[in-house]
Amino acid sequence: MKQCSICTKEFDETAERSDYAEAGEWLAGEVWQDAGELCPLCLENRARLVMMYCPEYNS
């Protein structure tokens, strides 16, 4: 179990992830350099927010 660096909840990094969480994981690695540190929910939220507010990543 790891602790999320945003919400501080514990999460299983081997658990299955949604498509949004996978997109959030890509953003974590390529944009924010915090891959592996966020829980699936925070990854999903990040991906949704980027889709809404950062058109430069929506191509």
C-alpha atoms as one frame of an Amber mdcrd trajectory, in Angstrom:
protein
   0.000   0.000   0.000   1.176   3.495  -0.841  -0.043   6.880   0.331  -1.327
   9.396  -2.222   0.714  12.589  -2.311  -2.418  14.687  -2.963  -5.219  13.299
  -0.777  -2.983  11.239   1.593  -5.256   8.164   1.373  -3.651   4.749   1.091
  -4.054   2.911  -2.218  -3.031  -0.342  -3.872  -0.800   0.551  -6.802  -1.455
  -2.838  -8.430  -5.250  -2.410  -8.532  -7.013  -2.169 -11.890  -7.350   1.394
 -13.209 -10.008   3.118 -15.269  -9.258   4.812 -18.585  -9.247   8.183 -16.814
  -6.771   6.909 -14.219  -4.519   5.643 -17.008  -4.652   9.059 -18.659  -3.876
  10.631 -15.293  -0.913   8.288 -14.888   0.429   9.404 -18.272   0.072  13.045
 -17.189   1.776  12.226 -13.891   4.774  10.808 -15.713   5.029  13.192 -18.642
   3.842  16.524 -17.236   4.061  16.630 -13.436   6.766  13.963 -12.821   4.872
  12.416  -9.893   4.039   9.016 -11.411   3.335   6.316  -8.856   2.555   8.821
  -6.111  -1.170   9.403  -6.745  -4.183   7.218  -5.981  -6.529   6.187  -8.807
  -9.165   8.752  -7.791  -6.690  11.654  -7.871  -5.373  10.400 -11.209  -8.922
  10.310 -12.587  -9.651  13.795 -11.290  -6.432  15.142 -12.784  -7.278  13.666
 -16.195 -10.794  15.115 -16.132  -9.556  18.561 -15.108  -6.911  18.557 -17.830
  -9.557  17.590 -20.401 -11.671  20.565 -19.315  -9.059  23.243 -18.744  -5.896
  22.379 -20.696  -6.694  22.107 -24.400  -2.978  21.761 -25.259  -3.119  18.144
 -23.972  -6.323  17.220 -25.830  -4.995  16.390 -29.261
